[in-house]
Amino acid sequence: MTALIEDHALIGDMHTAALLHRRGPVTWQSFPDFDSPAAFASVVGTPEHGAWDLCPTDPDAGVRRRYLPGTLVLETTWTTHDAEARVLDFMPTRDPGRGNPQLIRVVQGVRGEVQMSSRILVRFAYGKVAPRLVRYSHQFGGDRYAALAGPDSLYLDSSVPLSDLADGSVGATFCARAGEQQVLALSWQPSHLPAPPRPDPAAALESTIAFWSDWSARSLYTGRYQEAVQRSLIVLKALTYAPTGGMVAAPTTSLPEEIGGERNWDYRYTWLRDAAIALSVLVLTGHLEEAAAWRDWLARAVAGDPATVQIMYSIKGGRDLPESTLPHLPGYEGSQPVRIGNDAAHQPQLDVFGEVLDAFHLAEEAGLAPCDDAFALQSALSEQVETRWHLPDAGLWEMRGPERHFVHSKVMGWVAADRMVRRIESGRATGPVEKWRKLRNAIHADVCAHGYVPVRNTFTQSYGSSELDASLLLIPLVGFLPPDDKRVIGTIEAIQNELSTGDGLILRYRTSGAATGADGLTGDEGAFLACSFWLVEALTMIGRTAEATTLFEKLLALANDVGLLAEEYDCVTRRQLGNFPQAFSHFALVSAAVRLTSSERTAARDEAVALDTAA
């Protein structure tokens, strides 16, 4: 079985998450947190590096799946020639600091009898450590096994008999009969603590459905893209680490941007950029609690020294994210190396200051109560922009080649100064507004003088370069120039001409194939989905709404059967690439949907006014 990236679905409890393949196995799961070592790592290895299979014994059984509406509860329906069974997979939500991670799998007979099989192989430390298995008596009302190794333990509770298998796994074969239900539940616990209580699956399912349904109902977005927006918002919430408010970029590591290539990264950390933009779209859709929690997380992470601010942190705010490789894992379809940690944490990236200040600005405009500490933090971050804006950096895409004067970085430095000006002018704060106006004007003039090529009528990736970069699509989105400016229109059209795939999707920038390119890496990559959503917004802003709508709906069609998107898409092999699901893709989807819907409503109002006037 080839475990395509898009064949997976996500479940999680806002502490950690699991990937489940459509044919039944759990192929990735870190315990107890997103960035903890995985106990199931088969998606970047083999089934012998940890997996939990649960499926019919009939290999020809049909399968379809969905999420229960408005939730992160996955429903998989299996159909044989004369019977049907349903599996509900979920991780119960829990209060921060309370409870332990649980993965519960409820098997319900729908009609007839379906023979089911379960096999669980736990391998701690990313598939490297085989645990000691301990079998308990039936005193818990069913079979229980414990897998113990070092600091970790996993307890498997089952309403059906379990047995040791020769390869060190635990198996079960049982019949799912119409009207009956069986439960298998996995609970993590520190190994030095007593065994956890047996889960209550009925109560856990009820509370989990209630939590997600209540949260989803708070969204302010209404429009024809309701289902896609709701699913994306749920993904963003699921990728938020509840105890701190930090958001991971994705729950996985080393799912490749090119099959067989080296562009494989660990995304289980909180990028200031990603979290800020994601929380901006949560604010746009009415979820202010997340913005407040993230503001608190940022204040703790930066602490008392904004001069040493990093572009990413651990989900708990830690700064030390050393990058290493796991040579015992063969990688997804042979894509090596498999990395943990991320050395990009210490890169200079000017743009993060703009994204952070823009997120604060949008949150306060949406009603988040101003905070003196937050403004002090914003002021300190703006001071860093004043100090650094004229220096080269690694850019938005974390180039591992030479540092350069990236146009997008300078533009976001302008955003930081602009948002300070706006905040002071609005009366929400006091400060040296002339200082920030002067900085804003200086950056703007510098970008227009050195980042724009008049003969081509386009901005370029960096000063002195002829290359294009999809991040330039953000110039009108952040307000650096108005959408009707000829330089904006020229840049959008140049990106469409030079960075577009045959399907009209957008590459981040041109790579150099087998040779080491300007980004310091070999190989190529797929179309970056967030960039394609940025093009939707840019086209909408310059009045090409029909074209934008066509592209947006093409992008929606790339989502898998349960509405999830990875980081990239390969237009040749027609498959998703990169870590999955990707926050960047999903918040870009929401932002594009909001802009398209707003534009359509504005056009409808204008048409109605014109008709009334004519009448």
Sequence and secondary structure as in RCSB ss.txt:
>XXXX:A:sequence
MTALIEDHALIGDMHTAALLHRRGPVTWQSFPDFDSPAAFASVVGTPEHGAWDLCPTDPDAGVRRRYLPGTLVLE
TTWTTHDAEARVLDFMPTRDPGRGNPQLIRVVQGVRGEVQMSSRILVRFAYGKVAPRLVRYSHQFGGDRYAALAG
PDSLYLDSSVPLSDLADGSVGATFCARAGEQQVLALSWQPSHLPAPPRPDPAAALESTIAFWSDWSARSLYTGRY
QEAVQRSLIVLKALTYAPTGGMVAAPTTSLPEEIGGERNWDYRYTWLRDAAIALSVLVLTGHLEEAAAWRDWLAR
AVAGDPATVQIMYSIKGGRDLPESTLPHLPGYEGSQPVRIGNDAAHQPQLDVFGEVLDAFHLAEEAGLAPCDDAF
ALQSALSEQVETRWHLPDAGLWEMRGPERHFVHSKVMGWVAADRMVRRIESGRATGPVEKWRKLRNAIHADVCAH
GYVPVRNTFTQSYGSSELDASLLLIPLVGFLPPDDKRVIGTIEAIQNELSTGDGLILRYRTSGAATGADGLTGDE
GAFLACSFWLVEALTMIGRTAEATTLFEKLLALANDVGLLAEEYDCVTRRQLGNFPQAFSHFALVSAAVRLTSSE
RTAARDEAVALDTAA
>XXXX:A:secstr
    GGGEEEEE SS EEEEETTS EEEEESSSTTS EEE GGGS GGG EEEEEES TT EEEEEE TTSS EE
EEEE SS EEEEEEE     TTSS  EEEEEEEEEESEEEEEEEEE  HHHHTB  EEEE  GGGSSEEEEEEET
TEEEEEEESS  EE TTS EEEEEEEEBT EEEEEEEEEETTS       HHHHHHHHHHHHHHHHTT    STT
HHHHHHHHHHHHHTB TTT  B S S B   SSTTSS   B  SEEHHHHHHHHHHHHHTT HHHHHHHHHHHHH
HHTT GGG  SEE TTS      EE TTS  GGG    EES GGGGS  THHHHHHHHHHHHHHHTT    HHHH
HHHHHHHHHHHHHTTS B TTTT SS  B BHHHHHHHHHHHHHHHHHHHTTS  S HHHHHHHHHHHHHHHHHH
SEETTTTEE SBTT     GGGGHHHHTTSS TTSHHHHHHHHHHHHHSB TTS B SS   TTS  TTS  S  
 EEHHHHHHHHHHHHHTT HHHHHHHHHHHHTTS TTS   SEEETTTTEEESSSS HHHHHHHHHHHHHHHHHH
HHHHHHHHHHHHHH 
